[in-house]
């Protein structure tokens, strides 16, 4: 109702207010972001502004950032835990530009409930476990994760380090959260808590990005991939890809946490993942031979992981199609049951089918020259079409299959391990070396005639040839290869 005697606001004023409101909707909510140095410590989101304080080693650690609409709907980030974390979400510009404080813990019995007082007097070491049962379900998960990382349980196996009252361990929790639609992997604060309580043991691998260490968390071996601060883009990209919704698969390396560690002199960037003591497929094939059944087991598991990467899962909880772009035997790990898990997703690209755009990382690194498809070597690949990247992965898959098949022992005869094109290019070939062999001379690794005498090796040889076509569109798809190998396993009755 208008106040009597006052004229209505001019039309120009109303129009200006409408334009300002529309501009605000277009630009999204603006928030303080302590991790966004490159954007003057601000960020934009369609979700909410987020601020949190967490007790770490007796000190309060404050985080301010944006959370996406999906994370807001997950109802994970906006809950607090008594005396451990305090978190708030708000919905106006820069509303998180305030510092939260944890409540002071009082020793007066009148400030505690009967249950809490009984717990603190009788079983003080189990306070956190009892508190979990008094909170909401989502808060229980985060609170339980914090409790486990604060305990000194190095000798206790991870499978027995329960994080919630249902008896689920960390691995179960990660799988549940990555497929529940509430996000992908553990919440940020839980990831940081886990990463900061990992005890690294020994170096197990080195590469151009940095080093891989074997570490311990709650008695379980984990792998810690440590990037230098110069490779921050690679670290951020790989963590981002691993946390893609619905990415979790038995033949893709299991991601646990990402964090940055500052020792006062330099910053280390950590990726924590599942640990596989058999090492890479390259290491495995160098020291071991395989039976025909073992060959099929390795080959089928690799293409199963690749098919999951390449596949788009449509829906609000779906997964975009992803191309690896650096598939090789050194980036594939062998598990205890001698199946494979694809790793090293730092160069991967995602496809948005709605806008038909490709999320290509701003990373100067390129794939491994020896495994590059012809269209990459001669720079004829169509970067605007996502199928081109998938076809390049298939070419690399054919080379990995050649490495596996050479180590298959048939009738006591087996070839020594060699890298693809070992007899055609130097040990560290240049792009020009590979272009000359693959594109100009159109050569491919040799497929021995004796493979024709065994059905499984004959099929593997045929698949390799169909992966190596110069025309990427003529190559098989990962799903077609998976179906072919699965059918062969049924017909030959291989026990996989």
N, C-alpha and C positions, 0 to 999 in steps of 0.2 A: 504494500500500500504506500502511495506517495504521500509525503508530508504536505499538509494543506498550505497552500500559498507558494510552494516551490515549483518552478517549471520543470518539466521532464528534461533529462540530459540531452544535449544536442546529438543528432545522428552521427556526426563525425567522431564524437567521443565514444559512442557505442561501437562504431566500426573499428576504432583503434583498439578497444578492449578485446574485441573478437579476434583481431589479427594477432595481438599479443598472446592470447590463449592458444590460438592455432600454432604459433611459432613454438610455444612451449611444448605442445604435444608432439611436434615434428622432431624437435631436438632431443626429446627424452629427458629423464630425470638426471640432474647433475649432482655428483657426490664428491666428497673428499676421498682420495685414494692414496694411501701412504706408499703403495708399491708402484705408483705410476709417475715416476720421475720424468719420463719423456713427455708427458702431457701436463706438466706443471702441477702434478699431484691431484689431478681431477680425472673423473671418468663419467661416462654416460650410460644409462641403462633404462630398460622398460620395466624393470622389476622394482627394486627398492635400494635405498642407501643402507649400508651395514656398518656397524661399529661393534667391536668386541674387545674384551679384556680377559686375559687368561693368566693364571698363576703358573710361572715356569721357574723352577729352581729358586723359589721364594721371592721372585720378582714379578711384578705385573707387566705383561706384554700386551700392547695395544695394537689392534689391526683395524683399519678403516678402508672400505672398498665399496664397490657396487656388487650386487648380486642380480643374476638374470631372472627373468620371469619364471623360467623352469625351476631354478633353485629356490625361488620364493614359494612356489607351489609345493615344493618338496617338504616344507615345514621342518627343515633340519637346521637351517642357519639362524633362525630367529628365536631359538630356545636357549635358556641359560641353565647352568648347573650350580647348585648351592656352593658358594665359597671357592669354586674352581674356575668357572667362566661366567661372564655376564655379557649378554649379547642383546642388541636392539636393532630393529629394522624400522625405517621411517620413510616417508613418501613425499618430501618436499626438498627443493634444491638445497644442497649442502647442510641438510638437517643432521648429518652425522658428524658435524664439526664440533664435537664435544668429547670429552674424555670420561669414560666410565670408570668407576672404582669398585673393587670387590668389597663386600661388606666385611667389617671386622668381626672376627670370631670371638664370641664372648664365652668366658668360662663359667658364667652363672648358670646353674641348672634351670632357672626359670625361663631361659631363652631357648631351651631344647624341648622337643616333644618327649613323651615318655619312652617311645621306641628309640629315639636317638640317644637319650641319656643312658638307657640300658645297654645299647651297643657300645658306646664310648667307655663305659665302666667295665663291661664283661669281656668284650672281644674288640678292643680298639683297632686291631690290625684288619678288621673286616668292615670298618665304617663305610668305605666306598661301596662295597658289595651290597650292604643293606640299603644305602642311599639309592642305589640303582633301582631297587624294587619299589621305592617310593615316588619315582619320577615317571613321566609319560614315556611311551615306548621309544620314541625317537631320541629323547634325552638319555634314556638308559643306555643306548648304543654308544653315544659319545662319551658318557660318563664312565662306562665300563672300559672303553679303549684307553682313557686317561689312567684309570686305576691300574691296568695291566702294565702300562709303560713305566709307572712309578715304582713298581715292585721289582725287586732284585731277584728275578726268577730265571737266571741264565741257564740253570741245569734243567729247567722244566720244558718239555717239548711243547712246541707251538700248538699242536693239536689238543693239548690239555690246558692251554691258557684261555679259558673261557671268557668271553667278553659280554655275554648277556645271560639272563636266567634260563634261556632255552637250551643252554649247553653248546651254543655255536662258537666255533673258534674264529680267529681272524680271517682265515681263508674263506670259510663259509660266509662270513659277514661281507667280505669284498664281493663275492659272487652274487649274493642276494641284492646288495645295493646297486650293482652294475646292471641288473636285469629288472629291477623293481619299478623303473620309471622315475625314481627320486633323484636321479643323477647318474654319475658314473664313478665308481670307486668310493673311497671314504671321504668324509668332509675335510675341508682344508686344515682345521685345527687338529683333527685326529691324525692326519697325514704328517703334520709337522711334529706332533708328539712322538709318533713312531720313529720318524727319521732321526730325531735327536736322541733317541735311546738305543739306536743300533750301534753295536761295537764291531768295528771293522777288524778283520783278522789277517788277510793276506791278499796280494794281487793275484788275480787269476787270468787277466787278459789286458792287452793294451791296443789302442787304435788311434786314429787321427783325432778323435774327439777327446781322448784322455785315457782313463784306466777303469777297469772293472775289478772290484774287490769282493771277496767273500766276507760276509758279516754275520753277526748273530743278533737275533731279537727273540727273547723269551725261549731260548734254547733251540730255535729253528734257524737253519742256514738261510740267508737271503743274499741276493746279489745287489751290490751298490755300484752303480755306474756314475763315476765322478767326472764332470765336465769342468774345464777351466772357465773363468769369467769371460774369456775371449769367445767361447762357444755358447754364449747365453741363448742365442737364437735357436741353435740345435737342441739345447736342453728344454727350452720352453716349448718348441714345436713337438718334440717327442712326448713330453708330459701331456700336452694338449691332445695329441692323437690317442694316446693310451687311455685318456679319460672320456673318449667318445662314448656316448650312450650305446649300450648293447654290443660293444666291441668284444666283451669277454668271450673267449672260446678256448677249448682245451688245446688247440694247436696254435695259439697265439700266446706269447709270453705274458704271464700274469703280473700286472702292475700293482704295486702296493702303495707307494708314496713318492712325493717329490718335495724337495726342500732346498733352501740355500743355507750354507754353513759358513759363517765368518769367523776365522780364527784370529782376527786382529791384524793380520798381515795381508791376506788375500781371501777372496771369496770362492768357495767351492759350491758347485751346483750338483745336487744329488738326485738320482732316480733309483728308487728301491724297488726291486722286483723279486719274483720267485727265483730260487737258485737251482740249477741243474748241474750236478757234479760230473756228468759225462762230457760237458763242454759243448763246443760247436760241432756241427755236422762235419766240417772240415777236419777238426781234431779226431773225431770218431772214425772217419774213413781212413785217416792216415795210420791209425794204430790197429784197426780191426777190419776183418772181412765180414760179409753178410751172406746168409743163405738166400735162396729165391724168396722164401717167405719173409725174411727180414728185409729184403729189398722192397717188397710190396708194402710192407708195414711203414717203412720210412717214406716211400713215394706217396702213398695214399694220405698219410698224415700231413705232409707238406702241402699238397694240393687242397686238402680240406681246410687248412688255415687260410690259404690264399683265396679259396672260393668264398670264405666268410668275409674276408677283407673286401673283395670285389663286389659282394652282394649288397644291394640297397634293401633295407627293411623299411617299408612305408608305414607311416603312422606317426601320431604325436610322440610315441615312445620309440620311434624307429631309429635306424642307423643309416648314415650316408654311405654311399659306395666309396671305397678307399683303394688307392693304388700304392704299392710299396715303393717302387722306383729304385731299390737297391737290393734286390733279392739275390743272394749268393750263399754258398755253403757256410761261410763264416758268420752270416747273420741268421742262421738257423740253429737252434739248440736241440740237443738230444736228451730226452727225459729218461728216467730210470727204466720205464717199460719199453724203451727203444722206439718210441714215437717222437715226432718232432714238434717244436714250437717256434713259430716265426718271431724274430726279435728285430730290434733296431729300426724303429719307425720314424726316425728323425727327418727323412726326406719324403715321407708319404704325402699324398695329396688327397683332398676330399672333394666330392662332387655334390653340389646342391642341385637336385633335380627340379626343384620348383623354379629357381631363377636360371637354371642351366649355366651355372658358373663353377669354376674350379678354384679351390682354395690352394694356390701354389705358395709354398713358404718362401719368404725373402731370405734365402740362404745361398751363399756363394758355392757351397759344396755341390758336386755332381756325383752320380752313381759311379760304381766301379767299372773302369774302362773295359776290362776283360769280359764283363757280362752285359755290356750295352748292346741293345738291339740295333740292327742296321740303320733304322730311321733316326736313331739318336746319334749314331756315329757320323752320318752324312747330313745331319741337321735338317732332315725333311719331315720330322714329326709334326703333326698338327696339334699345337699346344691348346687350341680352343676346343678340342674334342676329347672328352674324358676317356672314351674307348681306346684312344691311342696309347694312353698310359697303361691301361690294362693289358693291351697287346704286347707292350714292351716287357711287362712282368712275365708273360707267358714265354717269351723267348728266353729270358733268364732261367725260368723253371726248367726248360728243356736242357740247359747246360748243367743244372744241378742234378737232373735225372741221369745224365751221362756220367757224372762223377760217381753216383751211387751204383749204377749198373756195372761199371768197370770193377768195382770191389765185390761183385757177386761171385761167390765160389761155386762153380759147377763142375762136377767130376774131378775135383781137386785142382782145377785150373782157375787162376785168378790173376788179373792184371794189377800191377803196382799202382798206387794212387797218383794221379796227375790232375793238374788244373786244366780246364778247357783251353784248347789252342796251345798247349804246352810245347808242341812240336812245330808251331808256325810263327810264334811271336816271342820276344824276349821275356824274361821273368817279370819285368815291370814295364809292360808295353805302354806306348804313348797312344793318343787318339789316332794319330796318323798310322801307326803300326796296325791297329785294329781295323781302321777304315780300309786300308789296303787289302787285308785278308778277307774281311767279312763282306764289304761292299763291292770292291773292285774285282777281286778274284772269286767272290761268292763261295768261299770255302766254309765248311762246317767240320766239327769234330768227327773223327772216323768211327763208324759203327761196324764192329767186327762181323764177319760172315758167320762165325760159329754161334752168334746169338740167334740165328734163324732156326737152330735145332731145338730150342726150348721156347714154349709158348709164351711164358711170361716175359722173357728177354726179347722175343720177337715183337710183342705188343709194345714193350717199352721203347724199342728202337723206332717203331712206327710213330708213336706219340712224339718222340724227340724230333723226328723229321717234320712233323706237322706243327711243331712249336717254332721251328727255325725258318719258316717261309720268309722270304724277303718282304713280301706284302703282309703287313700286320693284320689286315682284315681277313686273310686266309687262314690265320692260326686258330687252333682250338681255343675254347674258353676253359677257364678253370673248372667250371661245373661239369662240362662235357668230359674232361679228363678224369674228374672224380668219379663220375658214373661209370666210365669205361674200366677204371681200375677196380672199383667196387664189384662190378659184374665179374671181372676176371678172378677176383678173390673167391667169389661164390662158386664159380665153375671149377676152379682148381682146388677148392676146399683148403685154402690157406688159413691157418689159425693165427689171426691177427690180435 
